[in-house]
Amino acid sequence: MDRSISAPAGSTAVAASNSEAGASLGPVYKNMKQLRERMTFLLEEVKDVEESLSKLYLAEQKGSGPSMDAVSEGFQKLKILLENQNLTLEDLESYVMDHHKTMDSRFHSLDARLKDLENARATLDEKHDKVAKQLKIMKSKSKKNIKSPSSENLSALVSSAGDESPRSPLSPRRDSSATAEVALAKFMAEMQEKMDALATRQALTRASVGVLRGHKGIINQVVSVPSEDGNFVTASSDRQIIKWNGIRCKALKVFNAESAVTKIEHLSDKMFVTAGGDGHLRLWNWQSDKYIYKQEAHKRVITGLVPLPDNRLVSCSADGTIRLWTAGTKISAVHALTDHIDAVNGVTLSDGGQLASCSDDRTVRLWDLNQGKASRTLKGETTKSFAVFIDEHTLATASVDKNSIEIWDLRTNKVVRELSGHAGGIRVLQKMNDNVISGGKDGQVLLWNVRDGTLKTKFIGHSDWITSILSAGRSLVASASCDLTIRVWAEDGRCVQIFQGHTGNITQMAF
């Protein structure tokens, strides 16, 4: 079940450009599009060549021939046929020799085509590298968005070239009318390039710019790589972690983890840790082909992983335990939190450092990590699948078995309101600004005002379960569904874009 990423403008290295050098961004992206089209054509050529070579190879290697009697009988028939056509065996031999020459020529031609294609692909890779470097330079030069001038502003600028109004800083010096016209033409050309660049950016937010293929199992998590623009890493049930370059749509490195990878978190720019279906934590750095340390952490699959300050991290598992670790050159145990009596479904951390866990034992527990015990327990009537801190005193919980969200006041440890609106269990719960957004089995995405309990917005359009929700700033929401689509919404409920292309359930999105 694959997963691709398409994000609103400004959210990825490919789709964003905030530089004054953006005047040349339009042609750069056009060039990239042409390179991609050329690459597609070349790959089709390679496929045709490989099929031709395969057929020729099978014909040459086919060893299951007829019996000697059949060969002798066939030879006699051939001799009679040749005599009837006034031909000799020498004529046949000449024909066979010519045929072999033709076959050899075809082999040489196919080999030459393959070499040409390999050279062309190498050239395209070099061009992609140059484009990626150019984009990175452009992005680093400025912190301002390029603003497109309106047609009225351009018209006013053109008309002002011939009047005697005070000279604008953008206006050319009027030493002569010819100089003014040249300078104005140059300025308008630059503005047009900027407008083209912005149009390209908008187009990129509405289309998939690449499909990344490499995993053979469900992709459980997607996270960006710190300090590496455009790079991200995916964790999958196929026992692999893959580091990708999102600009070139290329796998940079594959890490083999021995077990399904359920969670991945960064500890620093050089180190990261993964959680496995075998209950082990593994410590990695980007340079190694193999993990540098493995720690048996839980008896069953690890369901949650949260990094803490000072190289600490918390894991939880279906074995009902939560464990606190320190991570450096190895992973060492600090506390085992064992108050839950059933599977722990996840852990969440507040901005102020409070840790909460939700469990199938129908409780949510808040923990004192220094003492290694629960500081309070919130009891409900259903299993607790999700928990999200709204602030230090407010917690939202939800369950796949219940169609409402519970809002808890942590000062009184009581539910102060329930948010009801879904027609089935809740599959996703996320904080969005000071609100909470939920996705349900009913295919609805609902935005709630936590303070007064009112439903602010319904996002209607999906036809199956919601599997992931992502908040993009203060105005956009992205939702993924078992209907195999990703929808991008404005905060007022309008669907502004639909992305299609997956052939399996989408399990997570990331910017």
C-alpha positions in Angstrom: 0.0 0.0 0.0 2.0 2.9 -1.3 2.0 6.4 -0.4 2.9 9.5 -2.3 3.1 13.0 -1.0 1.5 16.1 -2.6 1.4 19.2 -0.5 0.0 22.7 -0.7 2.2 25.5 -1.9 5.1 26.4 0.3 5.3 23.1 2.1 8.0 21.2 0.1 11.3 22.0 -1.4 9.9 21.3 -4.8 6.8 23.3 -4.6 8.1 26.3 -2.8 10.3 29.2 -3.9 10.6 32.4 -1.8 13.5 34.1 -3.5 14.1 37.1 -5.6 16.0 34.8 -7.9 12.5 33.2 -8.7 12.6 35.2 -11.9 14.4 32.2 -13.4 12.3 29.6 -11.6 9.7 29.2 -14.4 12.2 28.2 -17.1 13.9 25.9 -14.6 10.7 24.0 -13.8 9.8 23.9 -17.5 13.2 22.4 -18.1 12.6 19.8 -15.4 9.3 18.9 -16.9 10.9 18.4 -20.3 13.6 16.2 -18.6 11.0 14.1 -16.9 9.1 13.6 -20.2 12.4 12.7 -21.9 13.2 10.2 -19.1 9.8 8.6 -19.5 10.4 8.2 -23.3 13.9 6.7 -22.6 12.6 4.3 -20.1 10.0 3.1 -22.6 12.9 2.6 -25.1 14.8 0.6 -22.6 11.8 -1.6 -22.0 11.5 -2.3 -25.7 15.2 -3.1 -26.1 15.0 -5.4 -23.1 12.0 -7.2 -24.5 13.8 -7.6 -27.9 16.9 -8.9 -26.2 14.9 -11.3 -24.1 13.2 -12.8 -27.2 16.5 -13.1 -29.1 18.2 -14.7 -26.1 15.4 -17.3 -25.6 15.6 -18.1 -29.3 19.3 -18.6 -29.1 19.1 -20.6 -25.8 16.2 -22.9 -26.7 17.6 -26.4 -26.2 14.6 -28.7 -26.4 15.1 -29.7 -30.1 13.4 -32.6 -32.0 14.7 -36.2 -32.1 17.4 -37.2 -34.7 14.9 -39.2 -36.7 12.7 -36.1 -36.9 15.7 -34.1 -38.0 16.7 -36.6 -40.7 13.1 -36.7 -42.0 12.9 -32.9 -41.9 16.2 -32.6 -43.8 14.9 -34.9 -46.6 11.8 -32.9 -46.9 13.9 -29.7 -47.1 16.1 -31.2 -49.8 13.0 -32.1 -51.9 11.6 -28.6 -51.3 14.9 -27.1 -52.4 15.0 -29.2 -55.6 11.4 -28.2 -56.5 12.5 -24.6 -56.2 15.7 -25.1 -58.2 17.8 -24.4 -55.1 20.8 -26.1 -53.6 22.0 -26.7 -50.1 24.7 -24.1 -50.9 21.9 -21.5 -51.5 20.4 -22.5 -48.1 23.7 -22.2 -46.4 24.2 -18.7 -47.9 20.8 -17.7 -46.7 21.5 -19.0 -43.2 24.8 -17.1 -43.1 23.1 -13.9 -44.2 20.5 -14.5 -41.5 23.2 -14.9 -38.9 24.8 -11.7 -40.1 21.5 -9.9 -39.8 21.0 -11.3 -36.3 24.5 -10.2 -35.3 23.8 -6.8 -36.7 20.6 -6.5 -34.7 22.5 -7.5 -31.5 25.1 -4.9 -32.1 22.5 -2.3 -32.9 20.6 -3.2 -29.7 23.8 -3.0 -27.7 24.5 0.4 -29.1 21.0 1.6 -28.3 21.4 0.4 -24.7 24.7 2.3 -24.4 23.2 5.4 -25.8 20.3 5.2 -23.4 22.6 4.7 -20.4 24.6 7.7 -21.5 21.4 9.7 -21.9 20.2 8.7 -18.4 23.5 9.7 -16.9 23.3 13.1 -18.6 19.7 13.6 -17.3 20.8 12.7 -13.8 23.5 15.3 -14.0 21.0 17.9 -15.2 18.6 17.0 -12.3 21.4 17.5 -9.9 22.2 20.9 -11.3 18.5 21.9 -11.1 18.2 20.7 -7.5 21.3 22.7 -6.5 19.9 25.8 -8.4 16.6 25.5 -6.5 18.4 25.2 -3.2 20.4 28.3 -3.9 17.3 30.2 -5.0 15.5 29.2 -1.8 18.3 30.4 0.5 18.6 33.8 -1.1 15.4 35.4 0.2 12.7 35.1 2.8 10.0 36.9 0.9 7.3 35.4 -1.4 7.4 36.7 -5.0 4.3 38.8 -5.6 2.9 38.9 -9.1 2.0 42.3 -10.5 -1.5 42.7 -11.7 -2.2 43.6 -15.3 -3.4 47.0 -14.2 0.0 47.6 -12.4 1.8 46.6 -15.5 -0.3 48.8 -17.7 0.3 51.8 -15.4 4.0 51.1 -15.5 4.0 51.1 -19.3 2.0 54.3 -19.5 4.3 56.0 -17.0 7.3 55.5 -19.2 6.4 58.4 -21.4 5.0 61.0 -18.9 6.9 63.4 -16.7 5.8 62.1 -13.3 8.5 61.7 -10.6 10.7 58.8 -11.3 10.0 55.6 -9.3 12.8 53.5 -8.0 11.7 50.9 -10.5 11.5 53.3 -13.4 14.5 53.6 -15.8 16.6 56.8 -15.9 15.3 59.0 -18.8 18.6 59.9 -20.4 17.0 59.1 -23.7 13.7 57.5 -24.8 15.5 54.6 -26.4 17.3 53.8 -23.1 14.0 54.0 -21.2 12.3 51.7 -23.6 15.0 49.1 -23.4 15.0 49.2 -19.5 11.2 49.0 -19.4 11.2 46.0 -21.8 13.8 44.3 -19.6 11.8 45.0 -16.4 8.6 43.6 -18.0 10.4 40.5 -19.1 11.6 39.9 -15.6 8.1 40.4 -14.2 6.7 37.9 -16.8 9.3 35.3 -15.7 8.2 35.8 -12.1 4.6 35.4 -13.1 5.5 32.2 -15.0 7.3 30.9 -11.9 4.3 31.5 -9.7 2.0 29.8 -12.2 4.4 26.8 -12.2 4.3 26.7 -8.4 0.5 26.7 -8.5 0.5 23.9 -11.0 2.9 21.9 -8.8 0.4 22.1 -5.9 -2.3 20.5 -8.1 -0.4 17.6 -9.6 1.7 14.7 -8.5 5.3 15.5 -9.4 6.6 12.0 -8.9 5.7 8.5 -7.8 8.2 6.8 -5.5 8.3 3.0 -5.7 10.4 0.7 -3.6 8.5 -0.7 -0.7 6.6 -4.0 -1.0 4.5 -3.6 2.2 2.4 -1.0 4.0 4.2 2.3 4.6 3.6 3.0 8.3 5.3 6.4 8.7 6.8 9.2 6.7 9.1 11.8 8.3 11.4 14.5 6.9 15.1 14.3 7.3 16.6 17.1 9.5 18.9 19.5 7.7 18.3 17.9 4.3 16.0 19.9 2.1 13.7 17.7 0.0 14.8 14.4 1.7 12.5 12.2 3.8 12.4 8.7 5.1 9.7 6.0 5.1 9.2 3.1 7.5 7.4 0.0 6.2 6.0 -3.4 7.1 8.3 -4.9 4.4 11.2 -4.6 7.0 12.8 -1.7 5.2 13.5 1.9 5.8 14.1 4.0 2.7 15.7 7.4 2.5 14.3 9.4 -0.5 15.2 12.5 -2.4 11.8 14.1 -3.1 13.1 16.4 -5.8 14.6 13.7 -8.0 12.0 11.1 -6.9 14.9 8.7 -6.2 15.7 6.3 -3.4 19.0 7.3 -1.8 19.5 4.5 0.6 17.8 1.3 1.9 18.2 0.1 5.5 17.1 -3.5 6.3 15.6 -3.8 9.8 14.9 -7.6 10.2 11.3 -6.9 11.2 8.3 -4.7 10.2 9.1 -1.1 11.0 6.1 0.5 12.8 7.6 3.8 14.0 10.6 6.0 13.2 11.9 9.1 15.1 14.9 11.3 14.8 17.2 11.7 17.8 19.6 14.2 16.0 20.8 15.2 12.6 22.9 12.0 12.4 20.9 9.5 14.5 17.5 8.0 14.3 15.6 5.2 16.1 13.0 2.7 14.8 10.4 0.6 16.5 9.6 -2.9 15.2 6.9 -5.4 15.0 9.2 -7.8 16.9 9.2 -5.5 19.9 12.8 -4.3 19.4 14.2 -0.7 19.2 17.0 -0.2 16.7 19.5 2.7 16.7 20.8 3.9 13.3 23.0 6.6 11.7 22.7 7.7 8.1 26.1 6.4 7.2 25.7 2.8 8.3 24.1 0.1 6.2 23.1 -1.8 9.4 21.7 -0.6 12.7 24.4 0.2 15.3 22.5 -1.1 18.3 19.4 -3.3 19.0 17.4 -3.3 22.2 14.7 -5.8 23.1 12.1 -3.4 24.4 8.7 -5.1 24.4 7.2 -8.6 24.1 4.7 -7.5 21.3 4.5 -5.0 18.5 5.5 -1.4 19.4 2.6 0.9 18.8 4.0 4.3 19.8 7.3 6.1 20.0 7.9 9.7 21.2 11.3 11.4 21.5 11.9 13.5 24.7 14.5 16.2 25.4 18.0 15.1 26.5 18.2 12.0 24.2 15.3 10.3 25.9 12.4 8.5 24.3 9.2 6.7 25.3 7.8 3.6 23.7 4.5 1.8 24.2 3.3 -1.6 23.1 0.4 -4.0 22.6 2.0 -5.9 25.6 0.4 -3.2 27.9 3.6 -1.5 28.9 5.2 1.9 28.4 9.0 2.2 28.7 11.3 5.2 29.1 14.8 5.0 27.5 18.0 7.0 27.1 19.6 6.8 23.7 23.2 7.6 22.9 25.6 5.1 21.4 23.2 2.5 22.8 19.6 2.4 24.2 19.3 1.9 27.9 16.2 1.3 30.0 15.1 3.9 32.7 11.6 3.1 33.8 8.9 0.5 32.9 5.4 1.9 33.3 3.1 -1.0 33.9 -0.2 0.4 35.2 -2.2 -0.4 32.1 -3.8 -3.9 32.0 -4.4 -4.1 28.3 -2.7 -3.1 25.0 -1.5 0.5 24.9 -2.5 2.1 21.6 -0.4 5.3 21.7 1.4 8.0 23.7 1.2 11.7 23.2 3.3 14.6 24.6 2.0 18.1 25.4 3.9 21.3 24.7 4.7 21.5 28.4 6.1 18.0 28.6 3.1 16.0 30.0 2.9 12.4 28.7 -0.5 10.7 28.2 -1.2 7.2 27.1 -4.4 5.6 25.8 -5.3 1.9 26.2 -7.8 -0.9 25.4 -8.3 -1.0 29.2 -10.6 2.0 28.7 -8.3 4.4 30.5 -6.1 7.4 29.7 -3.2 7.8 32.0 -0.9 10.8 32.6 2.6 10.0 33.8 5.2 11.4 36.1 8.3 10.3 34.1 10.7 11.2 36.9 9.1 8.9 39.4 8.0 6.3 36.8 4.3 6.1 37.8 0.9 7.4 36.7 0.0 10.8 38.2 -3.7 10.5 37.3 -6.1 8.1 35.5 -9.0 9.1 33.3 -11.6 6.3 33.1 -14.1 5.9 30.3 -16.7 3.5 29.0 -14.9 2.5 25.8 -11.4 1.7 24.7 -9.2 4.7 24.2 -7.6 4.7 20.8 -6.4 8.3 20.5 -5.5 11.1 22.8 -4.5 14.7 21.8 -3.5 17.6 24.1 -5.3 20.8 23.3 -3.3 22.7 26.0 -1.8 21.8 29.4 -5.2 21.6 31.0 -7.3 20.1 28.2 -7.2 16.6 26.6 -9.3 15.2 23.7 -9.8 11.4 23.5 -11.6 9.2 20.9 -12.2 5.6 20.2 -12.8 3.4 17.1 -15.8 2.0 19.1 -17.5 5.3 19.7 -18.8 8.0 17.5 -18.1 11.0 19.8 -15.0 12.8 21.2 -14.5 13.4 24.9 -13.0 16.7 26.1 -11.4 16.3 29.5 -10.5 19.1 32.0 -7.3 17.9 33.6 -7.8 20.1 36.6 -10.9 18.1 37.6 -10.2 14.9 35.7 -13.7 15.0 34.3 -15.3 15.0 30.8 -16.6 18.6 30.4 -18.3 18.0 27.0 -18.8 15.4 24.2 -18.5 16.3 20.6 -21.0 14.1 18.6 -21.4 14.2 14.8 -19.9 11.1 13.3 -22.1 8.2 12.2 -19.5 5.6 13.3 -16.3 5.1 15.2 -13.5 7.7 15.0 -10.3 6.7 13.1 -8.2 9.8 13.3 -7.9 12.7 15.9 -5.6 15.7 15.4 -5.2 19.1 16.9 -5.6 22.0 14.5 -4.6 25.4 16.0 -6.9 25.6 19.1 -9.4 23.3 17.7 -9.6 19.5 17.2 -10.3 17.7 13.9 -11.6 14.2 13.5 -12.0 11.6 10.8 -14.4 8.7 11.0 -15.5 5.4 9.6 -18.3 7.4 8.0 -15.9 9.2 5.7 -16.5 12.5 7.3 -13.8 15.0 8.4 -15.2 17.3 11.2 -13.6 20.4 12.7 -14.7 21.2 16.2 -14.4 24.2 18.5 -13.2 22.7 21.7 -14.1 25.6 23.9 -17.8 25.6 23.3 -18.3 22.2 21.7 -19.7 23.5 18.4 -19.1 21.9 15.0 -17.3 24.5 13.0 -16.9 22.8 9.6 -17.9 19.6 7.8 -15.6 18.4 5.1 -17.8 16.1 2.9 -16.5 14.2 -0.1 -14.8 10.9 0.9 -16.7 7.7 0.4 -14.8 5.5 2.8 -13.0 5.5 6.2 -10.6 8.3 6.9 -7.1 7.1 7.6 -5.0 10.2 8.0 -5.5 14.0 8.5 -2.8 16.7 8.2 -3.1 20.3 9.1 -1.2 22.7 6.8 -0.9 26.0 8.6 -4.0 27.8 9.7 -6.1 27.5 6.5 -5.7 24.1 4.8 -6.5 20.5 5.8 -5.4 17.4 3.9 -7.3 14.1 4.5 -6.6 10.6 3.2 -9.2 7.8 2.9 -9.7 4.1 2.1 -11.4 5.4 -1.1 -7.8 5.8 -2.3 -7.9 9.6 -2.6 -6.3 12.6 -0.8 -8.4 15.7 -0.5 -7.2 19.2 0.3 -9.7 21.4 2.0 -10.1 25.1 2.8 -11.1 25.8 6.4 -14.6 26.7 5.2 -15.2 23.2 3.9 -14.5 23.7 0.2 -12.5 20.9 -1.4 -9.8 22.7 -3.3 -8.0 19.7 -4.7 -8.3 15.9 -5.1 -5.2 13.7 -5.6 -5.7 10.2 -7.1 -3.2 7.5 -8.0 -2.8 5.1 -5.1 -3.9 1.5 -5.5 -3.8 0.7 -1.8 -5.0 2.3 1.4 -3.1 5.5 2.4 -1.9 5.1 5.9 -0.1 8.4 6.5 0.8 11.8 5.0 3.6 14.3 5.7 4.9 17.6 4.6 
